[in-house]
């Protein structure tokens, strides 16, 4: 595990010196999967306090440009889908744009909401909500998905048996199944991100909040003998890093000084399907007082 | 009361085995041949899925326009329902001494065993990574998932319970069979495991029957409710989330299982010439049970649909609308018709105090059409139409691969059934019941003490294993993530349940006389 995390810094030299060679994609897959588990090193890190990762998406800034979707696919080695007719319903999307019917404006029936402001976007970017009380982990028969100490809903690809129970349980439908062997076009193969495991067919996968980037940031900070700065984290995940209007902010909700904690406390803050009690850690900001993205049930 | 085939008693010893056991006619062989072809077709279909991935099925991602569970899960639920019906009939017969059901208890139990096997294969077919499933379920199954109950209690414990029951129930007949054949005498002697048909043995048999039935009935309701919970406790899936899910499931399981037992019993009666053994009285009882069960189910159905249409939130209403008047309406109204019709026919039959076996069989078939469609309507619409967010509605229609695999799995079940029919008499023999001599208490007190001691020891070991293994699986008092405290604890839990059930066998198998060799088979 630790050899993977230090690889960015020590490079191939130390790996060769240890006689390990570079890990293959498959081996790395295991390491990556296990890497989602809390690392023993963390307790020795300067900040002993556990992070609680969260994300704020400002719908008033979002233009619906899909940059986050594309960036996520590229960063996380999400396979291509083939021809559109074959691919219908097979898309793997860790981050996608959920179109709102009627542009969301028909939902102005919540208390205090008078549809004076039309919803600025007709789409909302929707990653995994990384709920604090996730429906998916309760139903997983083999603990292939679990809530780690940093509040991430992690998925161990190697343990997943592909029963798809988590997919039926997730109220946000934010889980994808590998309906076929992953495929990349020849020209894309060299662009596969070595920091992220590729997944075999027959397993469920999902957004990790780009945990590999979090880990790298933590390693860097640890070697510098300092704490991870909030400024490093704000645009850390692939989706946030490319968002042109910087609508997506990431960070530690446990850190009261962090930007994400400030934004999450905003009066504009809403969460999806709050009534289900899933306690999502993705917060939407919207001028409207109505529940940010429309949901059918209240 | 003995059947005519027995009295012929030719010099061929095998010919003496009752109910066509050990004899393979052309009709049997042709059916088995056909079933083998269907199994081969199933294997071919499933191979497509393994080669090309699950994309060859009709299932797709929820929210992206599909349903992630389809025919496999529907049929898993159906097969488990058959198993439930089969065991319920057996256990009720023994609990309440329903003599008219005695001829079909073993048959019903065999239906249950076979159905559980089919259900397990259905789950395997559904898994994206079946090998991971075979390894990881026994190692890491977590108790919070409703699948834990299905996996341990149904696939593991109920299967074993039915098998133990079938074994104990068959001992008396195996003893009779052992005297009728030379070639397979060893096999029947092993099965009979020292059965002498003494009054003491019979008394023990009845006692074990009663207690085993009581335990199994309790276990069943718990186990089969967990299956209802798979759907019923999903708060994020309108249409599934319902307190009625578990009872509704249990009732429809009993109805469809009874229907199947009626059909199988009639087929056995016709093709195996068992007219004298399986009489009209049996079918009358089953028919009455069927209309009562069907009416209860219709009541539950009406209550649920009414609630969903009248007062539920928007998303739930949308699912209910899709089912009753939308995309799934044709299926739904076929379900209603195939429930109302048999219930009505059987009720009329009940009022007129008659019993037509043909009509009862038709009713049994119809309720199973209803059960199959209804299971589909439980599994699918909530995924395609039950979205809480603004995802587009989806569609699902099974692909030929799924149909092929399901046909193959059903054929496997039928094949096992037909093979079992040739291994032992399906209907308890009259001979094994004859010697109703005055009970002379010939138990030696020493033996009785030993028996009680071993029985209690087995039962306590089993129960303790259950409790410990469940606690280890549930990881009580530990950090809330990852593995059971002991890898494989889920299997240990199943082992515990099985040991507890085997205590019945221990009680029965300890022989009365010290000079009889010890004969517990395991």
Interface residues (C-beta under 8 A of the other chain):
Chain A: X37 X86 X88 X89 X90 X91 X92 X93 X98 X99 X100 X101 X126 X135 X138 X139 X140 X141 X142 X143 X144 X146 X147 X148 X158 X159 X160 X161 X162 X163 X164 X165 X167 X168 X169 X170 X171 X172 X173 X174 X176 X177 X178 X179 X180 X181 X200 X201 X202 X203 X204 X272 X273 X276 X277 X278 X293 X294 X295 X296 X297 X298
Chain B: X52 X53 X54 X55 X59 X60 X61 X62 X63 X64 X65 X66 X68 X69 X123 X126 X127 X128 X129 X130 X132 X133 X136 X137 X139 X140 X141 X142 X144 X145 X146 X147 X148 X151 X230 X234 X235 X236 X237 X238 X313 X314 X315 X316 X318 X383 X387 X388 X389 X390 X391 X394 X480 X481 X482 X483
